């Protein structure tokens, strides 16, 4: 699964980051994303954060995209600074959580997974930090398949 190909993310023109090597996804510099102050709208930043959390999750734990139904359960955001222009995302999970999630996927049919995301501009200014909690549930294997 490619998060940039989801209909809503395509509509917003969320793309893979191509300028910042440690970034995941980006939104271009467009008046379409601005608020009444001329800075990047909070909703645009949150949409990029949610897509980035999903992208990162699938990179770290690819079997989630095949065997599990995964949805956002909770989204916590804190806005730090106004952003202008093109914005980028970074995401992370503690290594222990990635390893623990791999183990839990073998034992449980459902679990909660947390991803931390940061949204920043080309100057490296952080506009948003978010914690995205996903609910993942193992999908039933269709009858007759092996």
N, C-alpha and C positions, 0 to 999 in steps of 0.2 A: 504494500500500500504506500502511496505517495501522498503526503498531506497536502501538497500544492495542487493536487488534482481533484480534491474534494470540491463539489460545486460552490460552496460558500467561500472557500479560500481562493478559488479561481476568480470568483466575482470580485473579491477584494484585491486580486492581483498579488497575492502572497507568493513569493518566489524563494528558491534556494539562494542563500547568500553567496555572492560571487566576489565580493571585495574583501571582506574580513575573514581570514582563514579560520578563526576560532568561532565564527558565528554559524548558526544553523539556517535561519530564514530571514527574509527582509521584506519591507514594504518600501516602495520607491518614494521619491520626493514628488508629491502630487497635492494639489489644492483639494482633491477629493477627500483627503484624510484630515483636513484642518477643522479646528473648532472656532468659536467666536473670538478667540484671542490670537488666532493665526499660528497656533501650535498644534502638534499632532493630537488628535482627539483621543480621549481615554478609551473609547470603544475600539478604535483602530489598534491601539497598543494591546488591549486585552485580547482581541482576536488573534494578533500575531503571537502573543504569549501562549494562548491555548493551542494553536497549531504547532508551535515550537515544542511544547511539552509532549504532544502526541508524536511528533517527528523523532524527538529524542528517545522517547519510550520505545518506539519501534526499532530504532537503531540499537539500543541496548538489549532489548528482549524481543527479537523478531517473531518468536512463536506466538506472541500475543496477537499479532495480525492474522495468524492462520487459525488458531484453535480457540480463541477467546473473543467474546463480545466485550468491547471496552468502551466505556462512556465516562465523561467528566461527572464527578459527584459533587465536588466542591472546588471553588476558585476563590482564593484570597489574594487581593492585590493591594499594594501600597505604592502610591505615586510619590516620587521623590523630586523630580525636576521636570519643567516643561521641555519638550523636544521639538526640534525643527528639522525639516528635510527628511532624508532617507533614514530609516530606523532598522536595527538589526536585533537578533535574539541570540542568547546563549542559554543553555539548560544544563542541569546537573542532577545527579542522584549520588548519594554516598555509595562507594564501592560495596560496602557491606549490604546495603539495601538491594543493589543489583543482584548480588550473590544470593541473598535471602529470598528474593523474588523468584529466581530460577528454581530454588529448592521448593518453595511453596507451590509453584505451578505443578510440580509432580505430585504433591500431597493433597492439595485442596482444589475444589471446583470453582471457588471464588475468593477474591482477595482485593485489598485496597493498595494502591501504589501512589507514591508521592513524587512529584517532579518540581524542582525549583527552576524558575525562569527569570531572566533579566532582559529588559528591553533598553537599548541605548542608541544614541545617534552616532554620526560619523566622527564626532569629537570625543567619543568615549563617555559621554555624560549619560548616567543612568536615569531613565525616566520612570521605569516601573520595575518592581520586583514582585513576583507572584509565586504562590504555591498552588499547584494544581493536583488535586486528588482524583485519581481514576478508580472506578469500580470495574473489575474484570471478572467475567463469569465464563467458565468453560462451555463451549457450544456442544450440543448433543451431536453425536455422529449420526448422519442419516442412516436409516435402516437399509440393510443390504450392502453397506460399504464396509471395507475392511480397515 
